[in-house]
Amino acid sequence: MTENAIQSYLTHGPDETIELGRSLANQLRPPVLVLLLGDLGAGKTTLTKGLAEGLGAASEQEVTSPTFTLIHEYGGAGDGGACVYHVDLYRIEDARDLGTIGLEDLLAGNNVVIVEWGEKLGPALRHAHSGGRVVEIRIRATGDSERRIEVREWTGGEGAGGGGGVGEREDTQLNRQGRSLEQENMADDG
């Protein structure tokens, strides 16, 4: 895939993060896969509130973390907004788990698919949708309520975001921060 320039933003609280999501939604046209990367509590669901609202799929109050349900669906053809699928891979441990949620079906449609813990999604599944468009959003806490948000778009071809992730190897086990156990062990040894 071809990497476009990185756009960098700084927000100073949840309201600004939601507003940034609304603004970024103007750049999203289905089909698109949006990968949200960041530590626990970084603001992935907060940004999704703005994305979903900006796409006309749901109000910010309707958007909640799908940590236990794995997928929330917002909007659809009947209400004039985009169909937005909000996916949370936090509890997904391996490719077998990933295969049970039907992500390929979501990516095959004319949808906006927003994936929290996107670092767990392997390259093969990142490009399973026909549009081949991936937007990667990395969120980092730089203070109690301040967030550095970097947006990178990938279009066409292969290879967005590098290797790794659940969709690549069934035997890869991930910790809750999205690092493979193999990476973690190497870090401990070094």
C-alpha positions as CSV (number, residue, x, y, z in Angstrom):
1,M,0.0,0.0,0.0
2,T,1.0,3.6,-0.5
3,E,1.4,5.6,2.7
4,N,0.2,9.2,2.6
5,A,1.6,11.9,4.9
6,I,1.0,11.7,8.6
7,Q,-1.4,14.3,10.1
8,S,-0.7,15.0,13.8
9,Y,-3.1,16.6,16.3
10,L,-3.0,17.5,20.0
11,T,-6.2,17.4,22.0
12,H,-6.8,18.7,25.5
13,G,-9.6,16.6,26.9
14,P,-12.4,14.3,25.8
15,D,-14.5,17.0,24.2
16,E,-11.7,18.0,21.9
17,T,-11.0,14.4,21.0
18,I,-14.6,13.9,20.1
19,E,-14.6,17.1,18.0
20,L,-11.5,15.8,16.2
21,G,-13.3,12.6,15.5
22,R,-16.2,14.6,14.0
23,S,-13.8,16.5,11.8
24,L,-11.9,13.3,10.7
25,A,-15.2,11.7,9.7
26,N,-15.5,14.2,6.9
27,Q,-12.5,12.4,5.2
28,L,-13.9,8.9,5.6
29,R,-15.9,7.4,2.6
30,P,-16.9,3.8,2.7
31,P,-15.5,1.3,2.2
32,V,-12.7,2.1,4.7
33,L,-11.0,0.3,7.5
34,V,-10.0,2.6,10.4
35,L,-7.4,1.1,12.8
36,L,-7.2,2.7,16.2
37,L,-3.9,2.0,18.0
38,G,-3.0,3.0,21.5
39,D,-2.7,1.9,25.1
40,L,-5.6,1.1,27.4
41,G,-7.3,4.4,28.3
42,A,-5.7,6.3,25.4
43,G,-9.1,7.5,24.0
44,K,-10.0,5.1,21.2
45,T,-13.6,4.9,22.2
46,T,-13.7,8.6,22.8
47,L,-12.5,9.3,19.3
48,T,-14.9,6.8,17.9
49,K,-17.8,8.7,19.5
50,G,-16.9,11.7,17.2
51,L,-16.2,9.5,14.2
52,A,-19.6,7.8,14.4
53,E,-21.4,11.1,15.0
54,G,-19.6,12.8,12.2
55,L,-20.6,10.0,9.8
56,G,-24.2,10.4,10.8
57,A,-24.4,6.9,12.2
58,A,-24.9,7.6,15.9
59,S,-24.8,10.3,18.5
60,E,-21.8,10.4,20.8
61,Q,-24.0,9.3,23.7
62,E,-25.0,6.1,21.8
63,V,-21.4,5.0,21.2
64,T,-19.9,2.7,23.9
65,S,-17.0,0.4,24.0
66,P,-17.8,-3.0,22.5
67,T,-15.2,-4.7,24.7
68,F,-17.5,-7.5,25.7
69,T,-19.9,-7.7,22.7
70,L,-16.9,-7.3,20.3
71,I,-18.9,-5.4,17.6
72,H,-21.4,-2.6,17.7
73,E,-23.3,-1.6,14.6
74,Y,-24.4,2.1,14.1
75,G,-26.4,3.6,11.4
76,G,-27.3,2.0,8.1
77,A,-28.9,2.4,4.8
78,G,-32.3,3.4,6.2
79,D,-31.2,6.5,8.0
80,G,-29.1,8.1,5.3
81,G,-25.8,7.7,7.2
82,A,-23.0,5.3,6.7
83,C,-23.1,1.9,8.2
84,V,-20.4,1.9,10.9
85,Y,-19.1,-1.2,12.6
86,H,-17.2,-0.5,15.8
87,V,-15.0,-3.5,16.6
88,D,-12.9,-4.1,19.8
89,L,-10.1,-6.7,19.6
90,Y,-9.0,-6.2,23.2
91,R,-10.2,-9.7,24.2
92,I,-9.1,-11.4,21.0
93,E,-6.1,-13.7,21.7
94,D,-5.4,-15.5,18.3
95,A,-6.5,-15.9,14.7
96,R,-9.1,-18.6,15.8
97,D,-10.8,-16.0,18.0
98,L,-10.6,-13.4,15.3
99,G,-12.2,-15.8,12.8
100,T,-15.3,-16.2,14.9
101,I,-16.4,-12.5,14.7
102,G,-16.9,-12.4,10.9
103,L,-14.7,-9.4,10.3
104,E,-14.2,-10.4,6.7
105,D,-17.9,-10.0,6.0
106,L,-17.9,-6.4,7.5
107,L,-14.8,-5.5,5.4
108,A,-16.4,-6.9,2.2
109,G,-19.4,-4.5,2.4
110,N,-19.6,-0.8,1.7
111,N,-19.0,0.1,5.3
112,V,-16.8,2.1,7.7
113,V,-15.2,-0.4,10.0
114,I,-13.5,1.1,13.1
115,V,-11.2,-1.4,14.9
116,E,-10.0,-0.6,18.4
117,W,-6.7,-2.5,19.2
118,G,-6.0,-2.4,15.4
119,E,-2.5,-3.6,16.1
120,K,-3.9,-7.0,16.6
121,L,-5.3,-7.2,13.1
122,G,-2.8,-8.9,10.7
123,P,-2.0,-7.5,7.2
124,A,-4.1,-10.1,5.4
125,L,-7.3,-8.9,7.0
126,R,-6.3,-5.2,6.8
127,H,-6.8,-5.5,3.0
128,A,-9.7,-7.9,2.9
129,H,-12.1,-5.2,1.9
130,S,-12.5,-4.2,-1.8
131,G,-11.6,-0.5,-1.3
132,G,-8.1,-1.3,-0.1
133,R,-8.2,1.9,2.0
134,V,-6.9,1.9,5.5
135,V,-6.7,4.8,7.9
136,E,-4.4,4.2,10.9
137,I,-4.9,6.4,13.9
138,R,-2.4,6.2,16.7
139,I,-3.4,7.8,20.1
140,R,-0.9,8.5,22.8
141,A,-1.6,10.1,26.2
142,T,0.9,12.9,26.8
143,G,-0.7,14.1,30.0
144,D,-3.7,13.5,32.2
145,S,-6.2,14.7,29.5
146,E,-3.9,15.6,26.6
147,R,-3.6,13.3,23.6
148,R,-1.3,13.2,20.6
149,I,-3.2,11.7,17.7
150,E,-1.5,10.8,14.5
151,V,-3.5,9.9,11.4
152,R,-1.9,8.0,8.5
153,E,-3.8,6.8,5.4
154,W,-2.8,3.8,3.2
155,T,-4.3,3.3,-0.2
156,G,-4.0,0.5,-2.8
157,G,-1.5,-2.4,-3.0
158,E,-0.1,-4.3,-0.1
159,G,1.5,-3.9,3.3
160,A,-0.2,-1.3,5.4
161,G,1.3,-0.8,8.8
162,G,3.9,-3.5,8.7
163,G,3.6,-7.1,9.9
164,G,2.3,-8.8,13.0
165,G,-1.1,-9.1,14.3
166,V,-3.6,-11.8,14.9
167,G,-4.6,-12.3,11.2
168,E,-1.1,-13.3,10.2
169,R,-0.2,-16.4,12.3
170,E,-2.5,-18.5,14.3
171,D,0.1,-19.3,16.9
172,T,0.9,-15.7,17.7
173,Q,-0.3,-14.9,21.3
174,L,-0.8,-11.3,22.2
175,N,-0.8,-9.5,25.6
176,R,-3.3,-6.8,26.4
177,Q,-1.1,-4.1,24.9
178,G,-1.1,-5.8,21.5
179,R,2.5,-7.0,21.6
180,S,3.1,-10.6,20.7
181,L,4.4,-12.7,23.6
182,E,7.5,-13.4,21.4
183,Q,8.2,-9.6,21.2
184,E,7.7,-9.3,24.9
185,N,10.1,-12.1,25.7
186,M,12.7,-10.6,23.4
187,A,12.3,-7.3,25.2
188,D,12.7,-9.0,28.6
189,D,15.9,-10.7,27.4
190,G,17.5,-7.5,26.1
